[in-house]
Amino acid sequence: MPTTTARTIYNPVQRDWATFIETSEESGGTRTLIEVEVAPGGGNEPHRHLTYAERFEVREGMLMVRVGDESHGLAPGESATAEAGVLHCFRNTTEAPVRFLVELRPGHRGFERALQAGYGLAEDGRVTAASIPRNPLHVAVLMEWSEMRVTGPIRLAVPLLKLLARVARGRGIDRELEAKYVRF
């Protein structure tokens, strides 16, 4: 478990920790910097971000990172970058937690909000075993905020999710999520 601060969030479903080191606002929009600790077996599914690059730099442990068609086993001090629009994901395939930095360039306030709200929903038991919000309106808002796009058959739902995000905004669900879960 990392040293917790007021800027540390926890997802009990994934057993992941994230500590915000520098937000987009603090960097003048240049970057978002987050330290992540992923539990054994943890990680995420292949996805892409529309307007920002995501760089992974391992501090402790071994992290598997896929960027495009290439997979990399990253050891401490090693890094990999997924440019905007490039498919990527990460996974901890070891028996120990992995600690790494995630740097977004440029910084992205929407990603910061989506991560906080997603972890908050998990803490409140409002997500599936895969840590996906149970409410499709919440899914739509988080995907819109983070400018994330998924792959595989689920990508066919993107037009529906865009519509649901509009519905959620109209109902004030985006403001409710922000008020309840976004702390910084």
Phi, psi and omega in degrees: 000132181286166172293121184272146177226177176297345182256016179256133177238156185226138175249105183291340178285312179276340185063038180252147175245146174221128178242122179281115179271316178213125179271167178302317179298317181293332181266006183069026179089355183293317183202164166241133181232123184227136171264130184240140170240119183253131179291160175306133181083352182279167179157196179224172181271157178303135181201175176219158175245141188283324192234006181214151177272153178233121181250136179246128176229119184282135176255324183208130180096194180234126182242130174271126180233130174254128176231113185064234180264003184250140174250142182230133169266110185261128176260171180309133181090348180266155183216164174212147182234133172256112178292163179307134178086353183267133178297135180201164174193170176221159180205141173263106182263009183260181180265004182234155176300153176241133179246131182208162175264142171242123178240124175258133177226124352293170177301156184220103180300323180297318176299316180301314179295315182298319180295315179297315180293319179298316178293322178296317177299322178295316178299328180274003178073026184255028179229165177280178176298338177269008179067029176263130179307138180290329181274118181299334176292324176293317177303313183299317180296313182297321178292322178293313180303314186276352184054041181264143175231137182262173180241181178076192183301330182297338180298338178294343179275356183305314178301321178294319179295324176297317177296315179297325177297320176297317178299315180299317177298317180299328179270357180079014182294325177299318179292324178295315178299316181296314182297322184279323191244338185270112185260338182209000000 
